[in-house]
Amino acid sequence: MTVHNWFPPRNCAPKKESKRFLLEYLRDQKSAGFIADGMKAEGDALIKFLSRTVEERPAREVSAAEPDELLDSAVIHRLGDLFRASRRNGRPVVTDLFRNGDHNDGADWSYFLVFRYSTNRGELLKSFLVIQSPDAEFNGYGFNHFVWGGAKKGQNRYVFRECEGAVLTLEKAYYFVGYNYVIGADKRAADPAVFENARVKAKAHPNGMGLLAAEYEEITRNCGLFSGVAMTLAAAHQPIISRLAFLHLGTKTSLGFDISDRDMQPRELSPKELVGDLKKTVKELRRRGGRVLGIQLQEAIAEKNWEKSGAEALAQKILGMIDNTPDWERSKDQAERSKRQGGRAIRAARVKRVAEGAIETFGPNRPRE
């Protein structure tokens, strides 16, 4: 930090010259054997840091109009530390997110339906998540999250958006960190080649960040159907936060085939439609000959009452997970305490209500009052 403070502000030419001078000086001192034994580790670390910030260049050419340092080198270094910490983490990703998949298949993909409440007056948003295992191009777990508008009038039917990024394995949770973009084509009607061309173009114009998170303890306790949280964008591009429910469908190797968002038809739907949608999903996976489904689905459909009450029970679990009501408001004890507090009778009337709706930022068309 002391050395860092010697330099002028960022993007100022003397800063780079000062770094370069100090780098050459330290290298000369090291080669001449003038660095004391007790300081060699610190000297090597500083040489490595300076050589990275002075000598490395971005892979792409930066135009003269752009600053030659888009982020402070210390910030870039910390972001790198975040990814390195993720790679060092010993959490069994295969067991958590690729259950029943082929551990030795480096090209395996894992599929989830992800549910949350929409910003559209109590509607649900069913989306499709694909997690990719590490490959030759990317030494980490990646993901694509597909969100479609609803098929009905008033459900943003022509809004098709995606989030693409990396899965980080940190201290207590998985973090799906990515960038959002909107595709200017109707995926239900457009020719697949036309839509893919529009998708490639859209990736060059991200409109926000997406962040999903799920805790390890929750995944261990409810493997195959676990809760999480999201901070992402809604259909009008406004930031929102919401609880999530991740329902594992299976992996490419466990199912025996690949599935896409076209197969699963993510969309907006009413809570009353959820049971029928789950039955339709299972029917489609069975029709295609799915060998082993996600553990929660597999157990649910193994019961004789799947069509009558099994799908209903699974839907109720999902709705319970995505209820945005704080836990303390959901407790019966809190309800009773509120009833006993004379001046707060209104709270008692509210505690049993479900918070149906993602929490969005205020705006011109979204006033608080």
C-alpha positions in Angstrom: 0.0 0.0 0.0 2.9 2.4 0.8 4.3 1.7 -2.7 0.9 2.2 -4.3 0.6 5.6 -2.7 3.8 6.8 -4.3 2.1 6.9 -7.7 0.0 9.7 -9.2 -3.8 9.1 -9.9 -4.9 6.3 -12.2 -4.5 6.8 -16.0 -1.8 9.4 -15.4 1.3 8.6 -17.5 3.8 9.2 -14.6 2.1 6.4 -12.6 3.1 3.8 -15.2 6.6 5.2 -15.6 7.0 5.1 -11.8 5.9 1.5 -11.8 8.2 0.6 -14.6 11.2 2.3 -13.0 10.5 0.5 -9.7 10.1 -2.8 -11.4 13.5 -2.5 -13.2 15.1 -1.3 -10.0 13.9 -4.3 -8.0 14.9 -6.7 -10.7 18.4 -5.2 -10.7 18.6 -5.4 -6.9 17.5 -9.1 -7.0 19.9 -10.1 -9.7 22.8 -8.4 -7.9 21.8 -10.2 -4.7 21.1 -7.0 -2.7 17.7 -8.0 -1.4 18.0 -9.4 2.1 16.9 -13.0 2.8 14.1 -11.9 5.0 12.6 -9.7 2.3 12.9 -12.0 -0.7 9.3 -13.2 -0.5 8.0 -9.7 -0.3 10.3 -8.6 -3.1 9.2 -11.4 -5.4 5.6 -10.7 -4.8 6.0 -7.0 -5.6 8.0 -7.8 -8.8 5.2 -10.2 -9.8 2.5 -7.5 -9.1 4.4 -4.8 -11.0 5.2 -7.0 -14.0 1.6 -7.9 -14.3 0.3 -4.3 -14.2 3.0 -2.8 -16.3 3.8 -5.4 -18.9 0.5 -7.3 -19.5 -1.9 -6.0 -22.1 -5.5 -6.8 -22.9 -6.1 -9.3 -25.6 -8.1 -6.8 -27.6 -6.8 -3.5 -29.0 -8.0 -0.5 -27.0 -8.9 2.6 -28.9 -7.2 5.9 -28.3 -10.4 7.3 -26.9 -10.6 4.7 -24.1 -8.6 4.8 -20.9 -5.7 2.3 -21.0 -6.7 1.1 -17.5 -10.4 0.3 -17.3 -10.2 -0.7 -13.6 -7.6 -0.1 -11.0 -5.1 -3.0 -11.0 -5.8 -3.7 -7.3 -9.5 -4.2 -8.1 -8.7 -6.6 -11.0 -6.3 -8.5 -8.7 -9.1 -8.9 -6.0 -11.5 -10.2 -8.7 -8.9 -12.7 -9.7 -8.5 -13.7 -6.1 -12.3 -14.4 -6.0 -12.1 -16.8 -8.9 -9.0 -18.4 -7.5 -10.7 -18.9 -4.1 -13.6 -20.5 -5.9 -11.3 -23.0 -7.7 -9.6 -23.9 -4.4 -12.9 -24.6 -2.7 -13.4 -28.3 -2.1 -17.2 -28.2 -2.2 -18.4 -31.3 -4.2 -20.1 -29.5 -7.1 -20.9 -32.7 -8.9 -22.8 -34.0 -5.9 -24.7 -30.8 -5.4 -25.5 -29.7 -8.9 -24.9 -32.7 -11.1 -26.5 -35.4 -9.0 -26.7 -38.8 -10.8 -24.6 -37.4 -13.7 -21.4 -39.0 -15.1 -18.5 -37.7 -13.0 -16.0 -38.5 -15.7 -17.8 -36.8 -18.5 -16.3 -33.3 -18.9 -19.1 -32.3 -21.2 -22.0 -33.0 -18.9 -24.7 -30.4 -18.5 -27.2 -30.0 -15.6 -30.7 -28.7 -16.0 -33.0 -26.9 -13.6 -36.3 -25.2 -13.6 -36.1 -22.0 -11.5 -39.2 -20.4 -10.1 -39.8 -17.0 -8.5 -42.7 -14.6 -8.3 -43.0 -12.1 -11.2 -43.5 -8.4 -10.9 -46.8 -9.0 -12.7 -49.4 -9.0 -9.8 -48.8 -12.4 -8.3 -47.9 -14.4 -11.4 -45.1 -16.9 -11.2 -42.0 -16.8 -13.4 -40.7 -20.2 -14.6 -37.2 -20.0 -16.1 -34.7 -22.6 -17.3 -31.1 -22.9 -16.0 -28.3 -24.9 -17.7 -25.0 -25.4 -15.8 -22.0 -26.5 -17.9 -19.1 -28.5 -16.5 -15.5 -27.3 -17.1 -14.1 -27.9 -20.6 -11.0 -27.0 -22.6 -12.2 -23.4 -23.2 -13.2 -22.5 -19.6 -11.7 -24.1 -16.5 -14.7 -23.6 -14.4 -18.5 -24.1 -14.2 -20.5 -21.8 -16.5 -24.3 -21.3 -16.8 -27.0 -19.9 -19.0 -30.3 -18.7 -17.6 -33.3 -18.5 -20.0 -36.3 -16.3 -19.3 -39.3 -16.0 -21.6 -42.2 -13.7 -21.5 -45.6 -15.3 -20.9 -47.7 -16.7 -23.7 -50.8 -14.7 -22.7 -51.7 -11.1 -23.3 -50.2 -8.8 -20.6 -47.4 -11.2 -19.8 -44.6 -9.6 -21.8 -44.9 -12.3 -24.3 -42.3 -10.9 -26.7 -39.6 -10.4 -24.1 -36.9 -13.0 -24.3 -33.9 -12.5 -22.1 -30.9 -14.5 -20.9 -28.1 -14.3 -18.3 -24.7 -15.9 -19.0 -21.9 -16.2 -16.6 -19.8 -18.3 -14.2 -20.6 -20.3 -11.0 -18.4 -19.4 -8.1 -18.0 -21.7 -5.1 -17.3 -19.5 -2.1 -17.5 -19.8 1.7 -21.1 -20.7 2.3 -22.9 -20.6 -1.1 -22.8 -21.0 -4.8 -23.0 -17.7 -6.7 -24.1 -17.6 -10.3 -22.6 -14.3 -11.5 -23.4 -13.1 -15.0 -24.5 -10.4 -17.4 -28.1 -10.0 -18.8 -29.1 -9.3 -22.3 -32.4 -9.1 -24.2 -32.9 -10.8 -27.6 -34.9 -8.7 -30.1 -36.7 -11.7 -31.7 -39.7 -13.9 -30.9 -38.3 -17.3 -30.0 -41.7 -18.9 -30.3 -42.2 -17.8 -33.9 -38.7 -17.0 -35.3 -36.6 -19.4 -37.4 -34.0 -20.9 -35.0 -31.1 -19.6 -37.2 -32.6 -16.0 -37.2 -33.1 -16.1 -33.5 -29.5 -17.4 -32.9 -28.1 -14.5 -35.0 -30.1 -12.0 -32.9 -28.9 -13.7 -29.8 -25.2 -13.4 -30.7 -25.7 -9.7 -31.4 -27.5 -9.2 -28.1 -24.6 -10.6 -26.1 -22.5 -7.6 -27.2 -25.0 -5.2 -25.5 -25.5 -6.4 -21.9 -28.1 -4.4 -20.0 -27.4 -5.4 -16.5 -26.0 -8.0 -14.1 -27.6 -11.2 -12.8 -26.8 -12.9 -9.5 -28.3 -16.1 -8.2 -27.2 -17.7 -4.9 -27.9 -20.9 -3.1 -26.5 -22.0 0.3 -24.7 -25.3 0.6 -26.6 -26.3 3.8 -29.9 -25.8 2.0 -28.7 -27.9 -1.0 -27.6 -30.7 1.3 -30.9 -30.7 3.2 -33.1 -30.4 0.1 -31.1 -31.8 -2.8 -33.0 -31.7 -6.0 -35.4 -28.9 -4.9 -33.7 -26.1 -2.9 -34.2 -22.5 -2.3 -32.1 -19.5 -3.2 -32.2 -15.8 -3.9 -31.7 -13.6 -7.0 -30.8 -10.1 -7.8 -31.4 -9.6 -11.5 -33.5 -7.6 -14.0 -37.2 -7.8 -14.7 -38.9 -7.5 -18.1 -38.8 -3.7 -18.1 -35.0 -3.9 -17.3 -35.6 -2.7 -13.7 -33.5 -4.3 -10.9 -35.4 -6.8 -8.7 -34.7 -9.2 -5.9 -36.6 -12.3 -5.1 -36.5 -15.8 -3.5 -36.0 -18.7 -5.8 -36.8 -22.4 -6.0 -34.4 -24.6 -8.0 -36.0 -27.9 -9.3 -33.4 -30.3 -10.7 -34.6 -32.0 -13.9 -31.4 -34.2 -14.4 -28.2 -34.0 -16.4 -27.4 -34.8 -20.0 -25.8 -38.1 -19.0 -28.4 -39.1 -16.4 -31.3 -38.4 -18.7 -29.6 -39.7 -21.8 -30.3 -36.6 -23.9 -29.9 -32.9 -24.1 -32.8 -30.5 -23.3 -33.2 -26.8 -24.1 -35.4 -24.0 -23.1 -37.5 -24.7 -26.2 -38.3 -28.1 -24.7 -39.2 -26.7 -21.3 -41.0 -23.6 -22.4 -40.1 -21.1 -19.6 -42.9 -18.5 -19.1 -45.1 -16.6 -16.8 -47.9 -18.6 -15.3 -50.4 -18.3 -12.5 -50.0 -20.3 -9.3 -53.0 -22.3 -10.2 -51.2 -23.5 -13.4 -48.1 -24.8 -11.6 -49.4 -28.3 -10.9 -50.4 -28.8 -14.6 -47.1 -27.4 -15.7 -45.1 -29.8 -13.5 -47.1 -32.8 -14.9 -46.5 -31.6 -18.4 -42.7 -31.3 -17.7 -42.6 -34.9 -16.3 -44.7 -36.2 -19.2 -42.2 -34.6 -21.7 -39.2 -36.1 -20.0 -40.8 -39.5 -19.9 -41.9 -39.3 -23.5 -38.3 -38.7 -24.5 -37.1 -41.7 -22.5 -35.4 -39.9 -19.6 -33.5 -42.6 -17.7 -32.9 -40.9 -14.3 -34.5 -37.6 -13.4 -33.6 -35.1 -10.6 -33.8 -36.8 -7.2 -36.9 -34.9 -6.0 -38.8 -35.4 -9.3 -37.7 -39.1 -9.4 -39.0 -39.7 -5.9 -42.2 -37.7 -6.5 -43.2 -39.6 -9.7 -42.2 -43.0 -8.1 -45.2 -42.6 -5.8 -48.5 -44.0 -7.1 -50.3 -40.7 -6.4 -48.2 -38.4 -8.6 -51.1 -37.5 -10.9 -53.6 -37.0 -8.1 -51.7 -35.5 -5.2 -47.9 -35.8 -5.8 -47.7 -32.9 -8.3 -49.8 -30.8 -6.0 -47.5 -31.5 -3.0 -44.5 -30.6 -5.1 -46.1 -27.4 -6.3 -46.9 -26.4 -2.7 -43.2 -26.9 -1.7 -42.2 -24.6 -4.6 -44.7 -21.9 -3.6 -43.5 -22.1 0.0 -39.9 -21.6 -1.0 -40.5 -18.5 -3.2 -42.8 -16.7 -0.8 -41.0 -13.4 -0.2 -42.5 -12.9 3.2 -39.8 -12.6 5.9 -39.7 -15.7 8.1 -40.5 -13.8 11.3 -43.8 -12.6 9.8 -44.7 -16.2 8.8 -44.4 -17.6 12.2 -47.6 -18.3 14.2 -46.0 -17.1 17.4 -45.4 -13.7 15.8 -49.0 -13.6 14.7 -50.2 -14.3 18.2 -47.8 -11.7 19.7 -49.1 -9.1 17.1 -52.7 -9.8 18.1 -51.9 -9.1 21.7 -50.4 -5.7 20.9 -53.5 -3.4 20.9 -52.1 -0.7 18.7 -50.8 -3.1 16.1 -53.8 -5.1 15.1 -53.2 -4.4 11.5 -50.0 -6.4 11.7 -51.9 -9.4 12.8 -54.1 -9.2 9.7 -51.0 -9.2 7.5 -48.8 -11.9 8.9 -50.5 -14.7 7.2 -50.5 -13.1 3.7 -48.1 -14.4 1.1 -45.7 -11.8 -0.4 -46.6 -12.5 -4.1 -44.3 -10.5 -6.2 -40.6 -9.8 -6.7 -39.2 -6.7 -5.0 -38.4 -4.1 -7.6 -36.8 -0.7 -7.5 -39.0 2.4 -7.4 -39.4 4.3 -10.7 -41.8 6.6 -12.6 -44.2 3.8 -13.4 -43.5 2.0 -10.1 -44.1 4.5 -7.3 -44.2 3.4 -3.7 -47.5 5.0 -3.1 
